[in-house]
Amino acid sequence: MGLRAEPAFVEGTFNDPDRYRSARWGVPLSPAETDDLDRRHELQEALGPGIAWARASGEFGGLYLDQLRGGEPVFQFTSVPSGADEALRSRLPAGTSYRTENVRWSETQLIAKQEEIERAWSELKADGIDIARSGIDGEFNRIVIEVDGLTESEFVVVSEGDRARRCLQQRG
């Protein structure tokens, strides 16, 4: 289940308290939407022991909840450790659907790279690259950097399989 985000629809939910009577999550939601968000929140709270085990392995790359699959947890590893399914299953609530993925970077590597970028901000700014913020994109196992003040001509679209992303063109 996904939540509709079109502005006209969202605005309309505020004027339809019979159908969208719960605002516990900050916006009017139907009973089915509220139940789904409650279930996902309970699952997130219950993931702690599984996350702690995964993080203790040297291969942990991160975790995200696949919203297109009902908030299914996805544990990422640079190499899925032997016995991971048994270990995770024993630490998650009974019947919890989850999956594992192989990724390129460990969480430790991503954090170190983000810190390296943050240390270089003033140098990058002096070169005309005004970084607004950086963060770790858990789903795609990468660092995302938001840069202010760029023009369209400074970007190039890069295709990655069935996805495309905008990248800063290399200067010089």
N, C-alpha and C positions, 0 to 999 in steps of 0.2 A: 504494500500500500504506500502510495506517495500522497503528499498533500498538495492540492492545487495551489498555484502561486500567482495566477493571473490577477492583476490588481482589481479588475472589475468584479471578479468572483469573490475575492477576499473581502472587498468592501461590502458586497452584498450579504456576506455572512453576519456582519454586524447588525444588519437590519432584519434578520430572520431568526429571532431567539427560539422559535418553536423547533426548528431543525438543527440549529447550531447553538445549543444552550450551555455548553461547557466552555469556560475560558480559563480553565486551570493551567493550560500550557501557554497562556499569554494572548491567544487569539480564539475566536469562537470556533468550536469543533463539534462535529456530529458525535453521537454516542460511539459509533464504530471507530471513528478517528481517535477519540479519547482513549478507548480501550486499547487500540493498537499502540499508541504512544506510551501508555502505562506499561504494557507488556514489554516494549523495547527498553524502557527505563529500568524495569525490574531485571531484565537480562543483563543490561550494562552493569548494574550493581553486583550481580552474581558472578561476573567474569573475573573478579579480582584474583582468586587463587590460580586460575588458568594463566592470567597475564603474568603473575609473579613467577610461575614455573617457566613460562616462555622467555621472559626477560632474563632469568638466571642462566639460560642456555647461552652460549657464546654466539649463537647464530640468529638471535632474534632481530627481525627487521622492522617490526611494527605490527599494529593491529588496526583494522578498520571494520566498521559495520556496513555490510552490503545492503543498502536500503532498498535496492531493487529486488532483493531476496528476503524481504521482511525483516531486515536488521540482522541478518546472519553474520556472526563474528567470523572474521578472516584473520588467522594468525599467519604472519609472514616470517620467513626464515631465509637466510642466505643459503642454507642447506637444511632441509627439515631433519631434525635430530631423530635418530633411531628411537623408536618407542614413543614418539610424540603423540600419536593417536590415543594410545593407552593412557599416557600421562594427562593429556587434556581432558579426555572423557571422564577420568576419575576426579577431576577438579572442577568440572562444570556441572550445572544442574542436570539431573537425569533427563535424557531425551533431547538435550540441546543440540540443535543442528549447527555445525561449524565446518570450516574447511581450512586447509593450510595452503600456502602459496610459496613458491621460491621467488626471491627477489635478489636484486644485485647488491644492495647496500644494507648493512646492519644498522640498527637504531643508533648504536654508538658512533658509527661512521657518519651518519646523517647529522647527528648533533655536533660532532667535531667540525664538519664542513660548514654548518650554519654558524658556528662560533667563529670560524676562520673568516667567513664573509662579513660578519659583524665587526670583526677587528679591522677589516679593510675598508669600511664605509667611508672614512674621511678621505682616504686615497682615491677611492672610486668617485667620490663627490668632486674632488679636485680635477678629475678627468672628465667631468661633465655628466657623470652617471649618478643621478639623485635617487638613491635607494630609499623607499618609504618604509618598507618592512620586508622581512623574510620569514619563512616558516617551512615546516616539514609537511608535505602532502603525503599522508599515510597510505592512502589508497594506491597511489602511483609510485611510492617509494622514491621520492625525490625532494629536492629543495625548490621552493618557489620563491622568487624574488619579485617584489612589486617596485617598479621604477616610475617616478614621477617625471613629467615634463618631456616625454618623448613624442616625436611625430610619427605618423603612419609610415613614412619612408625609412624609419629606423628599424622596422620590423620585417621579418620574413615568416611565412607560414611553413611549418615543418610537418610533414605527414608521418605518423607513427601507426602503421597498420590501418585500422579503421578510425583512428583519431587524428585530429590535426591540432596543432598548438602554434601560438605566435611566439616567436623568439626574437630577441634583440640581435640585430646583425652585428657582426664583428666590425669594429672601426679600424680604419687604416688599411 
